[in-house]
């Protein structure tokens, strides 16, 4: 009987110790979780994205679309191009070419829209901008290159000023429109066998991010007759249904019509 009583006391004591141990373990776990949450919050604050952008910049618009698609919050830092804010000492430290867009991610600075998009793709893999299929990737790269290398540069303020000096202000718009239409014709040929709902299929990828701002500018800024480009018009209708695209358009930006 004595043994049974002592045995019961021992079991009870061990049980109490175990309960106390579990209590301390739970407290330690909660403290650890709390510290992790604090660290995560601090990390998020430190790496808060900043986008130096201008509402009229189609290159900036590409990046805004990507940030929206990936669900990334960012601080919009307006750069007034007409006032020359891109040449300010502050901005010159960030962008060697004094171009928008420029992305700041913590201590990382990335300039040029294509480089920014690839950086975002590598660091933030949600909603991929590139398809897994190599052939589709090649189509996306080519479409993006057509826009960024052959069409969009003619819209830059520096280039437009130069064109006006060379051919005259009255001829500037028609000259720009001619080359935009030439680029759009090439895009239609490139995409005719690959486009579906979007440029390279039924999902949004890199090419769409380049096409949407360019088509928007053609329609609203340069008065290009887009009826001759039925495929691009159809794609534009699809882009108009996507909030990530529409929220990135010039008229939705905080500095709209201010520069």
PyMOL commands that set and color helices and strands:
alter all, ss='L'
color gray80, all
select helices_A, chain A and resi 2-46+58-69+85-87+89-94+113-123+134-155+157-167+169-191+206-220+226-228+230-239+243-246+250-252
alter helices_A, ss='H'
color red, helices_A
select strands_A, chain A and resi 49-53+74-78+102-105+108-111
alter strands_A, ss='S'
color yellow, strands_A
deselect
rebuild
show_as cartoon
